[in-house]
Amino acid sequence: MNFLSQLLQGITYVPIVVQAVEGLFGNKTGANKKAAALAFIQNAVSPTDPAADKYIVDHDKFQDGLSKVIDGVVECLNASVWAAQH
């Protein structure tokens, strides 16, 4: 699987991961929940082949980008009916 496909597939799971983390760590701080979600998503999109690691040339920017995706999903969920149910 090429990296773009793997990245897009991983990003599609962000809402599911955010919801699962909320269920598992609901009593933790937002920062703790975000760190857990980020770890799950990073593992999902990280290349499984060590040689494929060349696709991520700046790991800090990559993590920052994933962090922003998670923030956006949380913002959307908090502005929806989903937030009222939790």
C-alpha positions in Angstrom: 0.0 0.0 0.0 1.4 3.4 -0.9 1.9 6.0 1.8 -0.9 8.3 0.7 -3.4 5.5 0.8 -2.2 4.4 4.2 -2.4 8.0 5.5 -5.9 8.5 4.2 -7.0 5.2 5.6 -5.6 6.1 9.0 -7.2 9.5 9.0 -10.6 7.9 8.3 -10.4 6.2 11.7 -9.8 9.4 13.7 -13.5 9.8 14.7 -13.7 6.2 15.8 -10.5 6.5 17.8 -11.5 9.7 19.4 -14.8 8.2 20.5 -13.1 5.0 21.8 -10.5 7.1 23.7 -13.4 9.2 25.2 -15.0 5.9 26.4 -11.8 4.5 27.8 -10.3 7.7 29.3 -13.4 9.9 29.8 -12.3 10.9 33.3 -8.8 11.9 32.2 -7.7 15.4 31.0 -8.2 16.5 27.4 -4.4 16.4 27.0 -4.2 12.8 28.2 -7.0 11.8 25.9 -5.4 13.6 22.9 -2.1 11.9 23.6 -3.8 8.5 23.6 -5.6 9.2 20.4 -2.5 10.5 18.8 -0.6 7.4 19.7 -3.3 5.2 18.2 -3.5 7.1 15.0 0.3 7.3 14.6 0.5 3.6 14.9 -2.3 3.2 12.3 -0.6 5.4 9.7 3.0 4.6 10.4 4.6 2.6 7.7 4.9 -1.1 8.6 7.9 -1.7 6.4 11.0 0.0 8.0 12.2 0.9 4.5 8.9 2.8 3.9 9.8 5.1 6.8 11.5 7.4 4.2 8.0 8.8 3.4 8.0 10.7 6.7 10.9 13.1 6.5 9.9 15.4 9.4 8.4 13.4 12.2 7.6 16.4 14.3 5.6 18.1 11.6 3.9 14.8 10.8 2.8 14.5 14.5 1.7 18.1 14.5 -0.4 17.5 11.5 -2.1 14.5 13.1 -2.6 16.5 16.2 -4.5 19.1 14.2 -6.7 16.5 12.6 -7.6 15.1 16.0 -8.4 18.6 17.3 -10.6 19.2 14.3 -12.5 16.0 14.8 -13.0 16.7 18.5 -14.2 20.2 17.7 -16.8 18.8 15.2 -17.9 16.1 17.6 -18.2 18.6 20.5 -20.4 20.8 18.3 -22.7 17.9 17.4 -25.4 15.8 19.0 -22.6 13.3 19.9 -21.4 15.7 22.7 -24.9 15.9 24.2 -24.9 12.1 24.5 -21.7 11.9 26.6 
